[in-house]
Amino acid sequence: MGWDVVGGRGSADRNGQASRGGTSASRKASDPADGGLAGSGRDAARDAGERRGGAPGSGARTPGGGARARGAAPGDREGETRPGAQGEVDGWRPDGAGEAGRGGRRPDGRAGSRQGRGQDGRSPGGHRGRRPGGRVPVAGGAVVTLDDVARLAGVSLATASRVLGPASSRRVGSELRDRVQKAARQLGYTPNLAARALAHGASDVVGLIVHDLTDPSCAMLAEGVMRAAERRGLAVLISATWNDPEREIAHVATFHAQRARAVVLAGARVADERLTVRLGTELARFHEAGGRVACVGQAVLPADTVVPDNHGGAYRLATTLAALGHRRFAVLAGPPHLALVRERLAGFTEGLRAAGLPAPRVLHEDLDRDGGYAAAERLLAEGTDATCVFAVNDVMAVGALAALRAHGVAVPDEISLAGFDDIPALRDTVPALTTVRLPLQRMGERALDLALGSPELCGGWRTESAPGEVIVRESTRGVG
């Protein structure tokens, strides 16, 4: 199946972004930690002066230098706002000051004074563009910019950017770094993440899409993604689909609009080619716009994928239980349209067939604790001669265990029970649950590592398999 980008929206977005960001090219260089990158040849000379204890020379860019957007006060930067800035109309401000050089008028008809200047022509901070060293250069109520931090620390703007920019402090000596960080703390400086995303074309955010936040297996996958993101100085935003494919597609589009650095999909794929193509097309648009994508699940999308060994793990579990002497089985399965359910059910059935046993009885319910409870109650109500029950995930197994206990059925004395995933909490259940262990946290880490790697180096999308290991515990016993 192909992944053509319908309508070319990804490239159009980039062109639009370029045109919108064209007027701010000088801003990127002047305020790198807010959006741009620093590092010109003259930065080294300035840095050398700073290490000798002096402030940068007068040739450094000043807060008022360069063009300003109409209505902006000196020191304002693109993407920043000031208290009281809302309500400014065509050069008039609520404080009565007109826009400099534009003849702005107040509501009473009188011409406004030059914006941002005192009677002596100085800016509100009292300086004429020189960095004043140890004096706090911002007026009360103003937004603190990287310029302000650099002035207070007595360093160049480029040095402040390297210290406070993403993963860049290693390039600055400890003395200068300490000065900049101290100044930032004193002023309460916070980088403008929106401006940074606009400058780089991507934010410092990773989107993670899971099927259910209450599912412990999703929590373990999220733990792995967040650990991998933290190593890179990135934040993680999590969205849940509740097994709704339409919601998953919408979440990808939202992360695309927010310029997420990468998106990791950790939900079960559906056996619906039409929905799979639509999701793949949305992912292709995101990738064309510079985003990175990885999946945990089936390798059916245009993305690097960590593939859990659902089929093989269930196959080995079936042969292990057959070796304990069990001959009649029931399977508590989730919705049949989920690929995960199909793979685990198929693997378990094939394992029984390989052991010379008949196919199991299958009951489909929701893929959660309540679904497991309902399926187990149905099994008991309809009658069963099964000696072992397999729930296709551990969460369903927890519900089944509760239902069996509520109806006075002892596990494993009267019926054995097994699950799949090996979520940590189940090691403390009574009895401890036999299951198939997946390295869930490691799978989440690898997914983000793949997303932020370089697929062009290997010529295409990469696929890694996550093996499943059968763990036999007290919830299953041998039968004669």
FENQUI-V899593 format. One record per pair of residues at least 24 apart in sequence whose C-alpha atoms are under 10 Angstrom apart, sorted by the first residue. I is the first residue (numbers start at 1). J is the second residue. Records with the same first field share a line. If there is no record, write none. Layout:
I->J + J
//
This chain:
1->273 + 276 + 277 + 280 + 300 + 301 + 302
2->277 + 280 + 281 + 301 + 302
3->277 + 278 + 279 + 280 + 281 + 282 + 283 + 284 + 285 + 301 + 302
4->277 + 280 + 281 + 282 + 284 + 285
5->280 + 281 + 282 + 283 + 284 + 285 + 286 + 287 + 288
6->281 + 282 + 284 + 285
7->285
8->285 + 288 + 289
9->282 + 285 + 286 + 288 + 289
10->256 + 282 + 284 + 285 + 286 + 287 + 288 + 289 + 290 + 291
11->285 + 286 + 288 + 289 + 290
12->288 + 289
13->257 + 285 + 286 + 288 + 289
14->201 + 288 + 289 + 290
15->289
17->198 + 199 + 201
18->198 + 199 + 201
20->198
21->195 + 198 + 199 + 201
22->199
23->67 + 69 + 78
24->67 + 68 + 69 + 77 + 78 + 79 + 195 + 198 + 199
25->199
26->66 + 67
27->66 + 67 + 68 + 77 + 78 + 195 + 199
28->78 + 195 + 196 + 198 + 199 + 200
29->157 + 158 + 161 + 199
30->60 + 61 + 62 + 63 + 65 + 66 + 77 + 146 + 147 + 157 + 158 + 161
31->77 + 78 + 145 + 146 + 147 + 157 + 158 + 160 + 161 + 191 + 192 + 195 + 196
32->146 + 157 + 158 + 159 + 160 + 161 + 162 + 164 + 165 + 191 + 195 + 196 + 199
33->145 + 146 + 157 + 158 + 159 + 160 + 161 + 162 + 163 + 164 + 165 + 166 + 168 + 190 + 191 + 192 + 193 + 195 + 196
34->77 + 78 + 79 + 80 + 145 + 146 + 161 + 164 + 165 + 190 + 191 + 192 + 193 + 194 + 195 + 196 + 197 + 198 + 199
35->78 + 79 + 161 + 165 + 191 + 192 + 193 + 194 + 195 + 196 + 197 + 198 + 199 + 200 + 201 + 203
36->161 + 165 + 195 + 196 + 197 + 198 + 199 + 200
37->158 + 161 + 162 + 165 + 166 + 196 + 199 + 200
38->157 + 158 + 159 + 160 + 161 + 162 + 165
39->158 + 159 + 161 + 162
40->158
42->158
43->156 + 157 + 158 + 159
44->156 + 158 + 159
46->155 + 156 + 157 + 158 + 159
47->155 + 156 + 158 + 159 + 172 + 173 + 176
49->155 + 156
50->153 + 154 + 155 + 156 + 159 + 175 + 176
51->155 + 173 + 175 + 176
53->154 + 155 + 176
54->133 + 154 + 155
55->130 + 131 + 132 + 133 + 150 + 151 + 152 + 153 + 154 + 155 + 156
56->130 + 131 + 133 + 150 + 151 + 154 + 155 + 156 + 157
57->130 + 131 + 155 + 156
58->129 + 130 + 131
59->130
60->129 + 130 + 131 + 156 + 157 + 158
61->129 + 130 + 131 + 147 + 156 + 157
62->128 + 129 + 130 + 131 + 147 + 151 + 157
63->128 + 129 + 130 + 131 + 145 + 146 + 147 + 148 + 151
64->123 + 128 + 129
65->129
70->99 + 100 + 102
71->98 + 99 + 100 + 102 + 104 + 115
72->99 + 100 + 115 + 116
73->99 + 100 + 115 + 116 + 117 + 123
74->115 + 116 + 117 + 123 + 124
75->116 + 123 + 138 + 142 + 143 + 144 + 145 + 146 + 147 + 148
76->142 + 143 + 144 + 145 + 147
77->143 + 144 + 145 + 146 + 147 + 192 + 195
78->192 + 194 + 195
79->192 + 193 + 194 + 195 + 196 + 198
80->143 + 144 + 145 + 192 + 194 + 195
81->142 + 143
82->141 + 142 + 143 + 144
83->140 + 141 + 142 + 143
84->141 + 142
91->115
131->155 + 156
134->183
136->183 + 186 + 187
137->187
138->187
143->187 + 188 + 189 + 190
144->184 + 187 + 188 + 189 + 190 + 191
145->184 + 187 + 188 + 189 + 190 + 191 + 192
146->180 + 184 + 189 + 190 + 191 + 192
148->183 + 184 + 187 + 189
149->179 + 180 + 181 + 182 + 183 + 184 + 185 + 186 + 187 + 188 + 189
150->179 + 180 + 183 + 184
151->180 + 183
152->179 + 180 + 182 + 183 + 184 + 186 + 187
153->177 + 178 + 179 + 180 + 181 + 182 + 183 + 184
154->179 + 180 + 183
155->179 + 180
160->184
161->191
164->189 + 190 + 191
165->191 + 196
166->191 + 196 + 204 + 232 + 233 + 234
167->231 + 232 + 233 + 234
194->258 + 259
197->258 + 259 + 260 + 261
198->259
200->259 + 261
201->259 + 260 + 261 + 289 + 290 + 291
202->256 + 258 + 259 + 260 + 261 + 262 + 289 + 290 + 291
203->234 + 235 + 258 + 259 + 260 + 261 + 262 + 291
204->229 + 232 + 233 + 234 + 235 + 236 + 259 + 260 + 261 + 262
205->229 + 233 + 234 + 235 + 236 + 237 + 255 + 258 + 259 + 260 + 261 + 262 + 263
206->234 + 235 + 236 + 237 + 238 + 255 + 259 + 260 + 261 + 262 + 263 + 264 + 291 + 292 + 293 + 448 + 451
207->235 + 236 + 237 + 238 + 239 + 251 + 252 + 254 + 255 + 256 + 258 + 259 + 260 + 261 + 262 + 263 + 264 + 265 + 293
208->236 + 237 + 238 + 239 + 240 + 251 + 252 + 255 + 262 + 263 + 264 + 265 + 266 + 267 + 294 + 295 + 444 + 448
209->237 + 238 + 239 + 240 + 241 + 247 + 248 + 249 + 251 + 252 + 255 + 263 + 264 + 265 + 266 + 267 + 295
210->238 + 239 + 240 + 241 + 242 + 243 + 248 + 264 + 265 + 266 + 267 + 268 + 296
211->239 + 240 + 241 + 242 + 243 + 244 + 245 + 247 + 248 + 265 + 266 + 267 + 268 + 269
212->239 + 240 + 241 + 242 + 243 + 266 + 267 + 367 + 368
213->238 + 239 + 240 + 241 + 242
214->240 + 368 + 369 + 395
215->367 + 368 + 369 + 394 + 395 + 423
216->394 + 395 + 421 + 422 + 423 + 424 + 425 + 440
217->266 + 393 + 394 + 395 + 421 + 422 + 423 + 424 + 438 + 439 + 440 + 441
218->266 + 267 + 423 + 440 + 441 + 444
219->423 + 440 + 441 + 444
220->423 + 424 + 439 + 440 + 441 + 442 + 443 + 444
221->266 + 296 + 439 + 440 + 441 + 442 + 443 + 444 + 445 + 446 + 447
222->264 + 266 + 440 + 441 + 443 + 444 + 445
223->440 + 441 + 442 + 443 + 444 + 445
224->439 + 440 + 441 + 442 + 443 + 444 + 445 + 446 + 447 + 448
225->264 + 441 + 442 + 443 + 444 + 445 + 446 + 447 + 448 + 449
226->441 + 444 + 445 + 448
227->441 + 442 + 444 + 445 + 448
228->442 + 444 + 445 + 446 + 447 + 448 + 449
229->445 + 448 + 449 + 452
232->452
234->261
235->260 + 261
236->260 + 262 + 263
237->263
238->263 + 264
239->265
240->266 + 267
241->267
242->267
243->267 + 268 + 269 + 270 + 335 + 338 + 366 + 367
244->270
245->269 + 270 + 272 + 275 + 276 + 278 + 279
246->275 + 278 + 279
248->279
249->275 + 276 + 278 + 279 + 280 + 281 + 282 + 283
250->279 + 282
252->279 + 282 + 283 + 285 + 286 + 293
253->279 + 282 + 283 + 285 + 286
255->286 + 291
256->282 + 283 + 285 + 286 + 287 + 289 + 290 + 291
257->286
259->286 + 289 + 290 + 291
260->286 + 290 + 291 + 292
261->286 + 290 + 291 + 292 + 293 + 451 + 452
262->286 + 287 + 290 + 291 + 292 + 293 + 294 + 448 + 451 + 452
263->287 + 291 + 292 + 293 + 294 + 295 + 303 + 447 + 448 + 451 + 452
264->292 + 293 + 294 + 295 + 296 + 303 + 304 + 305 + 444 + 447 + 448 + 450 + 451
265->293 + 294 + 295 + 296 + 297 + 303 + 305 + 444 + 447 + 448
266->294 + 295 + 296 + 297 + 298 + 305 + 306 + 443 + 444 + 447
267->295 + 296 + 297 + 298 + 338 + 340
268->295 + 296 + 297 + 298 + 337 + 338 + 339 + 340 + 341
269->295 + 296 + 297 + 298 + 299 + 300 + 301 + 337 + 338 + 339 + 340 + 341
270->298 + 335 + 336 + 337 + 338 + 339 + 340 + 341 + 342
271->336 + 337 + 338 + 339 + 340 + 342
272->337 + 338 + 339
273->300
276->300 + 301
277->301 + 302
291->451 + 452
292->448 + 450 + 451 + 452 + 453 + 454 + 455
293->447 + 448 + 450 + 451 + 452 + 461
294->444 + 446 + 447 + 448 + 449 + 450 + 451 + 452 + 461 + 462 + 463
295->443 + 444 + 446 + 447 + 448 + 450 + 451 + 463
296->440 + 443 + 444 + 446 + 447 + 448 + 463 + 464 + 465 + 466
297->339 + 340 + 443 + 465 + 466
298->339 + 340 + 343 + 463
299->461 + 462 + 463 + 464
301->461
302->460 + 461 + 462
303->450 + 451 + 455 + 460 + 461 + 462 + 463
304->446 + 447 + 448 + 449 + 450 + 451 + 452 + 453 + 455 + 460 + 461 + 462 + 463 + 464
305->443 + 446 + 447 + 448 + 450 + 451 + 461 + 462 + 463 + 464 + 465
306->442 + 443 + 444 + 445 + 446 + 447 + 448 + 450 + 462 + 463 + 464 + 465 + 466
307->443 + 447 + 463 + 464 + 465 + 466 + 467
308->340 + 421 + 438 + 439 + 440 + 443 + 464 + 465 + 466 + 467 + 468
309->340 + 343 + 344 + 347 + 436 + 438 + 465 + 466 + 467 + 468 + 469
310->339 + 340 + 341 + 342 + 343 + 344 + 345 + 346 + 347 + 348 + 392 + 420 + 421 + 436 + 438 + 466 + 467 + 468
311->340 + 341 + 342 + 343 + 344 + 345 + 346 + 347 + 348 + 349 + 350 + 351 + 468
312->343 + 344 + 346 + 347 + 348 + 350 + 351 + 467 + 468 + 469
313->343 + 344 + 347 + 348 + 351 + 420 + 421 + 435 + 436 + 437 + 438 + 467 + 468 + 469 + 470
314->343 + 344 + 345 + 346 + 347 + 348 + 349 + 350 + 351 + 352 + 390 + 392 + 419 + 420 + 435 + 436 + 468 + 469 + 470
315->343 + 344 + 345 + 346 + 347 + 348 + 349 + 350 + 351 + 352 + 353 + 354 + 470
316->347 + 348 + 350 + 351 + 352 + 436 + 468 + 469 + 470
317->347 + 348 + 351 + 352 + 390 + 418 + 419 + 420 + 434 + 435 + 436 + 468 + 469 + 470 + 471 + 472
318->347 + 348 + 349 + 350 + 351 + 352 + 353 + 354 + 355 + 357 + 390 + 418 + 470
319->348 + 349 + 350 + 351 + 352 + 353 + 354 + 355 + 356 + 357
320->351 + 352 + 355 + 470 + 471 + 472
321->351 + 352 + 355 + 388 + 390 + 416 + 418 + 434 + 472 + 476 + 477 + 478 + 479
322->351 + 352 + 354 + 355 + 356 + 357 + 388 + 478 + 479
323->355 + 478 + 479
324->476 + 477 + 478 + 479 + 480
325->387 + 477 + 478 + 479 + 480
326->357 + 386 + 387 + 388 + 416 + 476 + 477 + 478 + 479 + 480
327->352 + 355 + 356 + 357 + 358 + 360 + 385 + 386 + 387 + 388 + 479
328->352 + 357 + 358 + 359 + 360 + 361 + 384 + 385 + 386 + 387 + 388 + 389
329->357 + 358 + 359 + 360 + 361 + 362 + 384 + 385 + 386 + 387 + 388 + 389 + 390 + 415 + 416 + 417
330->359 + 360 + 361 + 362 + 363 + 376 + 379 + 384 + 385 + 386 + 387 + 388 + 389 + 390 + 391 + 417
331->359 + 360 + 361 + 362 + 363 + 364 + 375 + 376 + 379 + 386 + 388 + 389 + 390 + 391 + 392 + 417 + 418 + 419
332->360 + 361 + 362 + 363 + 364 + 365 + 366 + 367 + 371 + 372 + 373 + 374 + 375 + 376 + 379 + 389 + 390 + 391 + 392 + 393 + 396 + 397 + 400 + 419
333->362 + 363 + 364 + 365 + 366 + 367 + 368 + 371 + 372 + 375 + 390 + 391 + 392 + 393 + 396
334->362 + 363 + 364 + 365 + 366 + 367 + 368 + 371 + 372 + 375 + 391 + 392 + 393 + 396
335->363 + 364 + 365 + 366 + 367 + 371
336->363 + 364 + 365 + 366
338->367
340->392 + 393
341->367 + 392 + 393
342->392
343->392
344->391 + 392 + 393 + 420
345->390 + 391 + 392
348->390 + 392
360->386 + 388 + 389 + 390
361->386 + 389
362->389 + 390 + 391
363->391
365->396
366->396
367->391 + 392 + 393 + 394 + 395 + 396
368->393 + 394 + 395 + 396 + 397 + 398 + 399
369->393 + 394 + 395 + 396 + 397 + 398 + 399 + 400 + 401 + 402
370->395 + 396 + 397 + 398 + 399 + 400 + 402 + 403
371->395 + 396 + 397 + 398 + 399 + 400
372->396 + 397 + 398 + 399 + 400 + 401 + 402 + 403
373->397 + 398 + 399 + 400 + 401 + 402 + 403 + 404 + 406
374->399 + 400 + 403
375->399 + 400 + 403
376->400 + 401 + 402 + 403 + 404 + 407
377->402 + 403 + 404 + 406 + 407
378->403
379->404
380->404 + 407 + 409
385->415
386->414 + 415 + 416
387->412 + 413 + 414 + 415 + 416 + 417 + 476 + 477 + 479
388->412 + 414 + 415 + 416 + 417 + 418 + 475 + 476 + 477
389->415 + 416 + 417 + 418 + 419 + 476
390->416 + 417 + 418 + 419 + 420 + 434 + 435
391->417 + 418 + 419 + 420 + 435
392->418 + 419 + 420 + 421 + 435 + 436
393->418 + 419 + 420 + 421 + 422 + 423 + 435 + 436
394->418 + 419 + 420 + 421 + 422 + 423 + 425 + 426 + 433 + 434 + 435 + 436
395->419 + 420 + 421 + 422 + 423 + 426
396->420
397->426 + 433 + 434 + 435
398->426 + 429 + 433
401->429 + 430 + 431 + 433 + 475
410->475
411->474 + 475 + 476 + 477
412->474 + 475 + 476 + 477 + 478
413->475 + 476 + 477 + 478 + 479
414->477
415->475 + 476 + 477
416->474 + 475 + 476 + 477 + 478 + 479
417->473 + 474 + 475 + 476 + 477
418->471 + 472 + 473 + 474 + 475 + 476
419->470 + 471 + 475
420->468 + 469 + 470 + 471
421->468 + 469 + 470
422->468 + 469 + 470 + 471
427->473
429->474 + 475
430->474 + 475
431->473 + 474 + 475 + 476
432->472 + 473 + 474 + 475 + 476
433->471 + 472 + 473 + 474 + 475 + 476
434->470 + 471 + 472 + 473 + 474 + 475 + 476 + 477
435->468 + 469 + 470 + 471 + 472 + 473 + 475 + 476
436->467 + 468 + 469 + 470 + 471 + 472
437->467 + 468 + 469 + 470 + 471
438->466 + 467 + 468 + 469 + 470
439->466 + 467 + 468 + 469
440->466
442->466
//
